[in-house]
Amino acid sequence: MHVRPRFLLNTPDIEVWPAHLLRARANADARLLARASHVLRRKRDGRFLVAVTAGGAVPMTDAWRREPGIDAALRRLDGPPRRVDDRDLPLSRIERRLDALGLDAQAYGERSGLVLVPEPATLALAGFDRYHRPLWLRPPAARAWQHLHDAARRDGIRLEAISGYRSHDYQLGIFERKLARGQCVAEILTVNAAPGYSEHHSGLAIDISAPGEPPAEESFEATDAFAWLQSNAGGHGFVMSYPRDNPHGIVYEPWHWCFRG
């Protein structure tokens, strides 16, 4: 029986996705994804670069061989199939990008009390979120979320994941789009964490909601789901990161929980 891969292999520039979890953007892509094991996807824009099949690599864009980081991404597929690389990716790339944005990372870190968060080299499929997107977390956090979710269900509580892992490139994209619209860095930082400083980059944080509840709203604290989390999440290793009056100056986020182990 063929076992479908359930890990996202992460590199600084490229993600190696299980092909069956990706949506085809054309009929030709659909046929290719159906026979591929993995697809290498560019992180900064989600572009499909190459599919890996039993017969070898099949290009999905021109000049994929010259793509930065392509060899490092392909090497991730050369290791033992069940070996999980629990290392972090280097921070040098996000540090360069922050400098290019004109953001003083040291000053921001001192002011907020936050630190740069590295991305994990390997993420595990932890199920699917409210929007039927793959939910990626570090393997221990993925197992803990599944146990937490199942325990809540046994108690008659439905928990819905809103988002888990988010890459540095995702947060950088938010910043770059706002800069292009004429906002300055200081203005953006009043409503968005600086790229690289979100717990979501770690693969340990998850935003949680309940059916019918809007995502990422303070009203979540009035739900039975939140009350259940307050009583039970700690037993599964999860803590609420940003309570009221937290030392980082981040708004109260009753929906944001992080796996501490």
ChimeraX commands (.cxc) that place a marker at each C-alpha (Angstrom):
marker #1 position 0.00,0.00,0.00 radius 0.5
marker #1 position 1.39,3.40,-1.00 radius 0.5
marker #1 position 1.82,5.73,2.00 radius 0.5
marker #1 position 1.34,9.38,1.18 radius 0.5
marker #1 position 3.97,11.75,2.59 radius 0.5
marker #1 position 2.80,13.89,5.52 radius 0.5
marker #1 position 5.77,16.21,6.04 radius 0.5
marker #1 position 6.62,19.59,4.57 radius 0.5
marker #1 position 10.39,19.82,4.03 radius 0.5
marker #1 position 11.43,23.42,4.56 radius 0.5
marker #1 position 14.45,25.28,3.19 radius 0.5
marker #1 position 15.21,29.02,3.23 radius 0.5
marker #1 position 13.96,29.61,-0.33 radius 0.5
marker #1 position 11.84,26.59,-1.27 radius 0.5
marker #1 position 9.26,24.33,0.38 radius 0.5
marker #1 position 8.99,20.66,-0.59 radius 0.5
marker #1 position 5.29,19.79,-0.41 radius 0.5
marker #1 position 3.52,16.43,-0.57 radius 0.5
marker #1 position 1.94,16.64,-4.02 radius 0.5
marker #1 position -1.46,15.29,-2.95 radius 0.5
marker #1 position -2.01,18.32,-0.68 radius 0.5
marker #1 position -1.65,20.89,-3.44 radius 0.5
marker #1 position -4.39,22.19,-5.69 radius 0.5
marker #1 position -3.82,22.07,-9.41 radius 0.5
marker #1 position -3.95,25.35,-11.29 radius 0.5
marker #1 position -4.48,23.80,-14.73 radius 0.5
marker #1 position -5.50,20.43,-16.19 radius 0.5
marker #1 position -1.90,19.58,-17.05 radius 0.5
marker #1 position -0.87,20.31,-13.46 radius 0.5
marker #1 position -3.68,18.09,-12.16 radius 0.5
marker #1 position -2.43,15.13,-14.16 radius 0.5
marker #1 position 1.13,15.74,-13.03 radius 0.5
marker #1 position 0.23,16.16,-9.35 radius 0.5
marker #1 position -1.72,12.91,-9.48 radius 0.5
marker #1 position 1.46,10.94,-10.24 radius 0.5
marker #1 position 3.98,13.04,-8.27 radius 0.5
marker #1 position 5.15,12.39,-4.74 radius 0.5
marker #1 position 6.38,15.94,-4.05 radius 0.5
marker #1 position 6.35,19.42,-5.51 radius 0.5
marker #1 position 9.03,22.05,-4.92 radius 0.5
marker #1 position 7.32,25.40,-4.37 radius 0.5
marker #1 position 8.98,28.82,-4.21 radius 0.5
marker #1 position 8.29,30.37,-0.81 radius 0.5
marker #1 position 8.09,34.03,-1.76 radius 0.5
marker #1 position 5.19,33.62,-4.18 radius 0.5
marker #1 position 4.03,29.98,-4.02 radius 0.5
marker #1 position 5.12,29.25,-7.60 radius 0.5
marker #1 position 5.33,25.54,-8.47 radius 0.5
marker #1 position 8.85,24.84,-9.73 radius 0.5
marker #1 position 9.23,21.12,-10.30 radius 0.5
marker #1 position 7.32,17.91,-9.56 radius 0.5
marker #1 position 9.12,14.79,-8.35 radius 0.5
marker #1 position 7.75,11.56,-9.82 radius 0.5
marker #1 position 8.87,7.93,-9.93 radius 0.5
marker #1 position 10.40,8.72,-13.32 radius 0.5
marker #1 position 12.34,11.76,-12.07 radius 0.5
marker #1 position 11.92,15.54,-11.90 radius 0.5
marker #1 position 9.32,17.14,-14.20 radius 0.5
marker #1 position 9.65,20.93,-14.69 radius 0.5
marker #1 position 6.62,23.09,-13.87 radius 0.5
marker #1 position 8.27,26.38,-14.83 radius 0.5
marker #1 position 11.08,27.43,-17.13 radius 0.5
marker #1 position 14.61,27.77,-15.78 radius 0.5
marker #1 position 13.76,25.95,-12.56 radius 0.5
marker #1 position 17.30,24.60,-12.44 radius 0.5
marker #1 position 18.62,28.14,-11.88 radius 0.5
marker #1 position 16.24,28.83,-9.01 radius 0.5
marker #1 position 18.07,29.91,-5.81 radius 0.5
marker #1 position 18.12,27.07,-3.30 radius 0.5
marker #1 position 16.90,24.39,-5.72 radius 0.5
marker #1 position 19.75,21.97,-5.01 radius 0.5
marker #1 position 19.33,22.29,-1.24 radius 0.5
marker #1 position 15.62,21.55,-1.62 radius 0.5
marker #1 position 16.24,18.49,-3.80 radius 0.5
marker #1 position 18.77,17.16,-1.28 radius 0.5
marker #1 position 16.03,17.12,1.36 radius 0.5
marker #1 position 14.41,14.31,-0.62 radius 0.5
marker #1 position 17.57,12.21,-0.62 radius 0.5
marker #1 position 17.47,11.31,3.08 radius 0.5
marker #1 position 15.65,8.41,4.77 radius 0.5
marker #1 position 11.90,8.85,4.11 radius 0.5
marker #1 position 10.87,8.60,7.76 radius 0.5
marker #1 position 13.67,10.68,9.26 radius 0.5
marker #1 position 12.49,13.97,10.72 radius 0.5
marker #1 position 15.03,16.78,10.65 radius 0.5
marker #1 position 14.29,18.72,13.85 radius 0.5
marker #1 position 16.79,21.51,13.19 radius 0.5
marker #1 position 15.94,25.18,12.67 radius 0.5
marker #1 position 16.71,27.09,9.49 radius 0.5
marker #1 position 19.34,29.86,9.77 radius 0.5
marker #1 position 18.20,33.40,10.54 radius 0.5
marker #1 position 20.65,35.10,8.17 radius 0.5
marker #1 position 18.11,35.43,5.35 radius 0.5
marker #1 position 15.43,37.19,7.44 radius 0.5
marker #1 position 18.08,39.42,9.00 radius 0.5
marker #1 position 19.12,40.62,5.53 radius 0.5
marker #1 position 15.52,41.20,4.51 radius 0.5
marker #1 position 14.77,43.23,7.65 radius 0.5
marker #1 position 17.81,45.38,6.97 radius 0.5
marker #1 position 16.60,45.96,3.41 radius 0.5
marker #1 position 13.24,47.10,4.80 radius 0.5
marker #1 position 14.98,49.66,6.98 radius 0.5
marker #1 position 13.79,47.97,10.16 radius 0.5
marker #1 position 16.18,48.18,13.13 radius 0.5
marker #1 position 15.80,44.62,14.39 radius 0.5
marker #1 position 17.81,45.18,17.56 radius 0.5
marker #1 position 15.79,48.23,18.58 radius 0.5
marker #1 position 12.52,46.48,17.77 radius 0.5
marker #1 position 13.50,43.44,19.81 radius 0.5
marker #1 position 14.51,45.55,22.81 radius 0.5
marker #1 position 11.32,47.58,22.64 radius 0.5
marker #1 position 8.95,44.62,22.24 radius 0.5
marker #1 position 10.77,41.97,24.25 radius 0.5
marker #1 position 10.38,39.64,21.26 radius 0.5
marker #1 position 13.14,37.66,19.57 radius 0.5
marker #1 position 13.68,36.53,16.00 radius 0.5
marker #1 position 11.98,33.17,15.53 radius 0.5
marker #1 position 13.64,30.60,13.23 radius 0.5
marker #1 position 11.58,28.44,10.91 radius 0.5
marker #1 position 11.70,24.65,11.41 radius 0.5
marker #1 position 13.34,22.44,8.80 radius 0.5
marker #1 position 10.46,19.95,8.98 radius 0.5
marker #1 position 6.74,20.39,9.60 radius 0.5
marker #1 position 4.10,17.70,10.06 radius 0.5
marker #1 position 0.56,17.65,8.75 radius 0.5
marker #1 position -1.65,18.32,11.78 radius 0.5
marker #1 position -4.96,18.05,9.93 radius 0.5
marker #1 position -6.76,20.85,8.11 radius 0.5
marker #1 position -7.92,24.27,9.19 radius 0.5
marker #1 position -11.37,25.82,8.96 radius 0.5
marker #1 position -10.74,26.69,5.32 radius 0.5
marker #1 position -9.65,23.13,4.39 radius 0.5
marker #1 position -6.02,24.19,4.04 radius 0.5
marker #1 position -3.26,21.87,5.31 radius 0.5
marker #1 position -2.34,22.77,8.89 radius 0.5
marker #1 position 1.44,22.54,9.41 radius 0.5
marker #1 position 3.12,22.36,12.82 radius 0.5
marker #1 position 6.34,20.95,14.22 radius 0.5
marker #1 position 5.83,17.20,14.73 radius 0.5
marker #1 position 5.48,17.32,18.57 radius 0.5
marker #1 position 3.05,20.25,18.31 radius 0.5
marker #1 position 1.07,18.48,15.58 radius 0.5
marker #1 position 0.61,15.41,17.78 radius 0.5
marker #1 position -0.33,17.58,20.77 radius 0.5
marker #1 position -2.91,19.55,18.74 radius 0.5
marker #1 position -4.54,16.35,17.50 radius 0.5
marker #1 position -4.76,15.03,21.08 radius 0.5
marker #1 position -6.16,18.38,22.29 radius 0.5
marker #1 position -8.70,18.49,19.47 radius 0.5
marker #1 position -9.83,14.91,20.13 radius 0.5
marker #1 position -10.10,15.48,23.89 radius 0.5
marker #1 position -12.29,18.54,23.31 radius 0.5
marker #1 position -14.53,16.58,20.94 radius 0.5
marker #1 position -15.02,13.87,23.55 radius 0.5
marker #1 position -16.23,16.61,25.91 radius 0.5
marker #1 position -18.66,17.94,23.32 radius 0.5
marker #1 position -16.46,20.91,22.31 radius 0.5
marker #1 position -15.51,21.63,18.69 radius 0.5
marker #1 position -12.21,23.41,18.18 radius 0.5
marker #1 position -11.34,24.79,14.74 radius 0.5
marker #1 position -7.81,25.64,13.67 radius 0.5
marker #1 position -7.53,28.97,11.88 radius 0.5
marker #1 position -3.81,28.96,11.12 radius 0.5
marker #1 position -0.58,27.32,12.21 radius 0.5
marker #1 position 2.87,27.72,10.70 radius 0.5
marker #1 position 3.48,30.84,8.62 radius 0.5
marker #1 position 6.78,31.49,6.87 radius 0.5
marker #1 position 8.95,34.58,7.14 radius 0.5
marker #1 position 8.08,35.22,3.49 radius 0.5
marker #1 position 4.38,35.34,4.34 radius 0.5
marker #1 position 4.90,38.12,6.90 radius 0.5
marker #1 position 7.38,39.89,4.64 radius 0.5
marker #1 position 4.74,39.92,1.91 radius 0.5
marker #1 position 2.32,41.75,4.21 radius 0.5
marker #1 position 4.97,44.37,4.95 radius 0.5
marker #1 position 6.03,44.82,1.35 radius 0.5
marker #1 position 2.46,45.25,0.13 radius 0.5
marker #1 position 1.78,47.91,2.76 radius 0.5
marker #1 position 5.03,49.70,1.98 radius 0.5
marker #1 position 4.03,49.72,-1.70 radius 0.5
marker #1 position 0.75,51.40,-0.69 radius 0.5
marker #1 position 2.72,54.22,0.93 radius 0.5
marker #1 position 2.73,53.21,4.60 radius 0.5
marker #1 position 5.95,53.60,6.56 radius 0.5
marker #1 position 7.57,50.88,8.68 radius 0.5
marker #1 position 6.64,52.57,11.97 radius 0.5
marker #1 position 3.00,52.78,10.92 radius 0.5
marker #1 position 2.85,49.14,9.87 radius 0.5
marker #1 position 4.37,48.01,13.18 radius 0.5
marker #1 position 1.43,49.46,15.10 radius 0.5
marker #1 position -0.80,46.67,13.74 radius 0.5
marker #1 position 1.57,43.93,12.47 radius 0.5
marker #1 position 4.44,42.14,14.17 radius 0.5
marker #1 position 7.74,42.59,12.39 radius 0.5
marker #1 position 8.57,39.74,10.00 radius 0.5
marker #1 position 10.52,37.07,11.82 radius 0.5
marker #1 position 9.08,37.85,15.26 radius 0.5
marker #1 position 5.80,35.94,15.13 radius 0.5
marker #1 position 5.39,32.70,17.08 radius 0.5
marker #1 position 3.69,31.31,13.98 radius 0.5
marker #1 position 7.09,31.11,12.28 radius 0.5
marker #1 position 8.15,28.50,14.86 radius 0.5
marker #1 position 5.57,25.89,13.90 radius 0.5
marker #1 position 4.50,25.76,17.55 radius 0.5
marker #1 position 1.66,28.32,17.54 radius 0.5
marker #1 position -1.91,27.84,16.44 radius 0.5
marker #1 position -4.88,30.19,16.19 radius 0.5
marker #1 position -8.06,28.50,17.42 radius 0.5
marker #1 position -11.73,29.33,17.00 radius 0.5
marker #1 position -15.13,27.67,17.31 radius 0.5
marker #1 position -17.84,27.01,14.70 radius 0.5
marker #1 position -19.69,30.19,13.82 radius 0.5
marker #1 position -17.16,32.37,15.63 radius 0.5
marker #1 position -15.21,34.93,13.56 radius 0.5
marker #1 position -11.47,34.28,13.42 radius 0.5
marker #1 position -9.01,36.17,15.59 radius 0.5
marker #1 position -11.60,38.17,17.53 radius 0.5
marker #1 position -11.69,38.92,21.25 radius 0.5
marker #1 position -15.27,37.61,21.31 radius 0.5
marker #1 position -13.77,34.09,21.31 radius 0.5
marker #1 position -13.22,34.45,25.07 radius 0.5
marker #1 position -17.01,34.22,25.62 radius 0.5
marker #1 position -17.28,30.77,23.98 radius 0.5
marker #1 position -17.46,27.35,25.60 radius 0.5
marker #1 position -14.42,26.44,23.51 radius 0.5
marker #1 position -12.29,29.11,25.18 radius 0.5
marker #1 position -13.49,28.09,28.64 radius 0.5
marker #1 position -12.55,24.49,27.85 radius 0.5
marker #1 position -9.11,25.57,26.63 radius 0.5
marker #1 position -8.46,27.51,29.80 radius 0.5
marker #1 position -9.15,24.39,31.85 radius 0.5
marker #1 position -7.54,21.78,29.61 radius 0.5
marker #1 position -4.98,23.20,27.16 radius 0.5
marker #1 position -2.16,23.28,29.72 radius 0.5
marker #1 position -2.45,19.54,30.23 radius 0.5
marker #1 position -1.63,19.09,26.55 radius 0.5
marker #1 position 1.29,21.53,26.60 radius 0.5
marker #1 position -0.43,24.62,25.18 radius 0.5
marker #1 position -0.44,28.08,26.74 radius 0.5
marker #1 position -2.12,31.33,25.70 radius 0.5
marker #1 position 0.74,33.55,24.58 radius 0.5
marker #1 position -0.77,37.01,24.79 radius 0.5
marker #1 position -3.10,37.52,27.75 radius 0.5
marker #1 position -4.26,40.99,28.72 radius 0.5
marker #1 position -1.48,43.37,29.72 radius 0.5
marker #1 position 1.25,41.08,28.39 radius 0.5
marker #1 position 4.79,42.51,28.54 radius 0.5
marker #1 position 5.18,42.62,24.75 radius 0.5
marker #1 position 2.46,45.21,24.22 radius 0.5
marker #1 position 0.59,42.83,21.91 radius 0.5
marker #1 position -3.18,43.09,21.98 radius 0.5
marker #1 position -5.10,40.47,23.94 radius 0.5
marker #1 position -5.34,37.33,21.77 radius 0.5
marker #1 position -7.50,34.66,23.42 radius 0.5
marker #1 position -7.36,32.68,20.15 radius 0.5
marker #1 position -3.54,32.35,19.98 radius 0.5
marker #1 position -2.04,29.32,21.76 radius 0.5
marker #1 position 1.51,28.00,21.66 radius 0.5
marker #1 position 2.85,24.53,22.37 radius 0.5
marker #1 position 5.48,24.60,25.11 radius 0.5
marker #1 position 5.74,20.86,25.65 radius 0.5
marker link #1:1,2 radius 0.2
marker link #1:2,3 radius 0.2
marker link #1:3,4 radius 0.2
marker link #1:4,5 radius 0.2
marker link #1:5,6 radius 0.2
marker link #1:6,7 radius 0.2
marker link #1:7,8 radius 0.2
marker link #1:8,9 radius 0.2
marker link #1:9,10 radius 0.2
marker link #1:10,11 radius 0.2
marker link #1:11,12 radius 0.2
marker link #1:12,13 radius 0.2
marker link #1:13,14 radius 0.2
marker link #1:14,15 radius 0.2
marker link #1:15,16 radius 0.2
marker link #1:16,17 radius 0.2
marker link #1:17,18 radius 0.2
marker link #1:18,19 radius 0.2
marker link #1:19,20 radius 0.2
marker link #1:20,21 radius 0.2
marker link #1:21,22 radius 0.2
marker link #1:22,23 radius 0.2
marker link #1:23,24 radius 0.2
marker link #1:24,25 radius 0.2
marker link #1:25,26 radius 0.2
marker link #1:26,27 radius 0.2
marker link #1:27,28 radius 0.2
marker link #1:28,29 radius 0.2
marker link #1:29,30 radius 0.2
marker link #1:30,31 radius 0.2
marker link #1:31,32 radius 0.2
marker link #1:32,33 radius 0.2
marker link #1:33,34 radius 0.2
marker link #1:34,35 radius 0.2
marker link #1:35,36 radius 0.2
marker link #1:36,37 radius 0.2
marker link #1:37,38 radius 0.2
marker link #1:38,39 radius 0.2
marker link #1:39,40 radius 0.2
marker link #1:40,41 radius 0.2
marker link #1:41,42 radius 0.2
marker link #1:42,43 radius 0.2
marker link #1:43,44 radius 0.2
marker link #1:44,45 radius 0.2
marker link #1:45,46 radius 0.2
marker link #1:46,47 radius 0.2
marker link #1:47,48 radius 0.2
marker link #1:48,49 radius 0.2
marker link #1:49,50 radius 0.2
marker link #1:50,51 radius 0.2
marker link #1:51,52 radius 0.2
marker link #1:52,53 radius 0.2
marker link #1:53,54 radius 0.2
marker link #1:54,55 radius 0.2
marker link #1:55,56 radius 0.2
marker link #1:56,57 radius 0.2
marker link #1:57,58 radius 0.2
marker link #1:58,59 radius 0.2
marker link #1:59,60 radius 0.2
marker link #1:60,61 radius 0.2
marker link #1:61,62 radius 0.2
marker link #1:62,63 radius 0.2
marker link #1:63,64 radius 0.2
marker link #1:64,65 radius 0.2
marker link #1:65,66 radius 0.2
marker link #1:66,67 radius 0.2
marker link #1:67,68 radius 0.2
marker link #1:68,69 radius 0.2
marker link #1:69,70 radius 0.2
marker link #1:70,71 radius 0.2
marker link #1:71,72 radius 0.2
marker link #1:72,73 radius 0.2
marker link #1:73,74 radius 0.2
marker link #1:74,75 radius 0.2
marker link #1:75,76 radius 0.2
marker link #1:76,77 radius 0.2
marker link #1:77,78 radius 0.2
marker link #1:78,79 radius 0.2
marker link #1:79,80 radius 0.2
marker link #1:80,81 radius 0.2
marker link #1:81,82 radius 0.2
marker link #1:82,83 radius 0.2
marker link #1:83,84 radius 0.2
marker link #1:84,85 radius 0.2
marker link #1:85,86 radius 0.2
marker link #1:86,87 radius 0.2
marker link #1:87,88 radius 0.2
marker link #1:88,89 radius 0.2
marker link #1:89,90 radius 0.2
marker link #1:90,91 radius 0.2
marker link #1:91,92 radius 0.2
marker link #1:92,93 radius 0.2
marker link #1:93,94 radius 0.2
marker link #1:94,95 radius 0.2
marker link #1:95,96 radius 0.2
marker link #1:96,97 radius 0.2
marker link #1:97,98 radius 0.2
marker link #1:98,99 radius 0.2
marker link #1:99,100 radius 0.2
marker link #1:100,101 radius 0.2
marker link #1:101,102 radius 0.2
marker link #1:102,103 radius 0.2
marker link #1:103,104 radius 0.2
marker link #1:104,105 radius 0.2
marker link #1:105,106 radius 0.2
marker link #1:106,107 radius 0.2
marker link #1:107,108 radius 0.2
marker link #1:108,109 radius 0.2
marker link #1:109,110 radius 0.2
marker link #1:110,111 radius 0.2
marker link #1:111,112 radius 0.2
marker link #1:112,113 radius 0.2
marker link #1:113,114 radius 0.2
marker link #1:114,115 radius 0.2
marker link #1:115,116 radius 0.2
marker link #1:116,117 radius 0.2
marker link #1:117,118 radius 0.2
marker link #1:118,119 radius 0.2
marker link #1:119,120 radius 0.2
marker link #1:120,121 radius 0.2
marker link #1:121,122 radius 0.2
marker link #1:122,123 radius 0.2
marker link #1:123,124 radius 0.2
marker link #1:124,125 radius 0.2
marker link #1:125,126 radius 0.2
marker link #1:126,127 radius 0.2
marker link #1:127,128 radius 0.2
marker link #1:128,129 radius 0.2
marker link #1:129,130 radius 0.2
marker link #1:130,131 radius 0.2
marker link #1:131,132 radius 0.2
marker link #1:132,133 radius 0.2
marker link #1:133,134 radius 0.2
marker link #1:134,135 radius 0.2
marker link #1:135,136 radius 0.2
marker link #1:136,137 radius 0.2
marker link #1:137,138 radius 0.2
marker link #1:138,139 radius 0.2
marker link #1:139,140 radius 0.2
marker link #1:140,141 radius 0.2
marker link #1:141,142 radius 0.2
marker link #1:142,143 radius 0.2
marker link #1:143,144 radius 0.2
marker link #1:144,145 radius 0.2
marker link #1:145,146 radius 0.2
marker link #1:146,147 radius 0.2
marker link #1:147,148 radius 0.2
marker link #1:148,149 radius 0.2
marker link #1:149,150 radius 0.2
marker link #1:150,151 radius 0.2
marker link #1:151,152 radius 0.2
marker link #1:152,153 radius 0.2
marker link #1:153,154 radius 0.2
marker link #1:154,155 radius 0.2
marker link #1:155,156 radius 0.2
marker link #1:156,157 radius 0.2
marker link #1:157,158 radius 0.2
marker link #1:158,159 radius 0.2
marker link #1:159,160 radius 0.2
marker link #1:160,161 radius 0.2
marker link #1:161,162 radius 0.2
marker link #1:162,163 radius 0.2
marker link #1:163,164 radius 0.2
marker link #1:164,165 radius 0.2
marker link #1:165,166 radius 0.2
marker link #1:166,167 radius 0.2
marker link #1:167,168 radius 0.2
marker link #1:168,169 radius 0.2
marker link #1:169,170 radius 0.2
marker link #1:170,171 radius 0.2
marker link #1:171,172 radius 0.2
marker link #1:172,173 radius 0.2
marker link #1:173,174 radius 0.2
marker link #1:174,175 radius 0.2
marker link #1:175,176 radius 0.2
marker link #1:176,177 radius 0.2
marker link #1:177,178 radius 0.2
marker link #1:178,179 radius 0.2
marker link #1:179,180 radius 0.2
marker link #1:180,181 radius 0.2
marker link #1:181,182 radius 0.2
marker link #1:182,183 radius 0.2
marker link #1:183,184 radius 0.2
marker link #1:184,185 radius 0.2
marker link #1:185,186 radius 0.2
marker link #1:186,187 radius 0.2
marker link #1:187,188 radius 0.2
marker link #1:188,189 radius 0.2
marker link #1:189,190 radius 0.2
marker link #1:190,191 radius 0.2
marker link #1:191,192 radius 0.2
marker link #1:192,193 radius 0.2
marker link #1:193,194 radius 0.2
marker link #1:194,195 radius 0.2
marker link #1:195,196 radius 0.2
marker link #1:196,197 radius 0.2
marker link #1:197,198 radius 0.2
marker link #1:198,199 radius 0.2
marker link #1:199,200 radius 0.2
marker link #1:200,201 radius 0.2
marker link #1:201,202 radius 0.2
marker link #1:202,203 radius 0.2
marker link #1:203,204 radius 0.2
marker link #1:204,205 radius 0.2
marker link #1:205,206 radius 0.2
marker link #1:206,207 radius 0.2
marker link #1:207,208 radius 0.2
marker link #1:208,209 radius 0.2
marker link #1:209,210 radius 0.2
marker link #1:210,211 radius 0.2
marker link #1:211,212 radius 0.2
marker link #1:212,213 radius 0.2
marker link #1:213,214 radius 0.2
marker link #1:214,215 radius 0.2
marker link #1:215,216 radius 0.2
marker link #1:216,217 radius 0.2
marker link #1:217,218 radius 0.2
marker link #1:218,219 radius 0.2
marker link #1:219,220 radius 0.2
marker link #1:220,221 radius 0.2
marker link #1:221,222 radius 0.2
marker link #1:222,223 radius 0.2
marker link #1:223,224 radius 0.2
marker link #1:224,225 radius 0.2
marker link #1:225,226 radius 0.2
marker link #1:226,227 radius 0.2
marker link #1:227,228 radius 0.2
marker link #1:228,229 radius 0.2
marker link #1:229,230 radius 0.2
marker link #1:230,231 radius 0.2
marker link #1:231,232 radius 0.2
marker link #1:232,233 radius 0.2
marker link #1:233,234 radius 0.2
marker link #1:234,235 radius 0.2
marker link #1:235,236 radius 0.2
marker link #1:236,237 radius 0.2
marker link #1:237,238 radius 0.2
marker link #1:238,239 radius 0.2
marker link #1:239,240 radius 0.2
marker link #1:240,241 radius 0.2
marker link #1:241,242 radius 0.2
marker link #1:242,243 radius 0.2
marker link #1:243,244 radius 0.2
marker link #1:244,245 radius 0.2
marker link #1:245,246 radius 0.2
marker link #1:246,247 radius 0.2
marker link #1:247,248 radius 0.2
marker link #1:248,249 radius 0.2
marker link #1:249,250 radius 0.2
marker link #1:250,251 radius 0.2
marker link #1:251,252 radius 0.2
marker link #1:252,253 radius 0.2
marker link #1:253,254 radius 0.2
marker link #1:254,255 radius 0.2
marker link #1:255,256 radius 0.2
marker link #1:256,257 radius 0.2
marker link #1:257,258 radius 0.2
marker link #1:258,259 radius 0.2
marker link #1:259,260 radius 0.2
marker link #1:260,261 radius 0.2
view
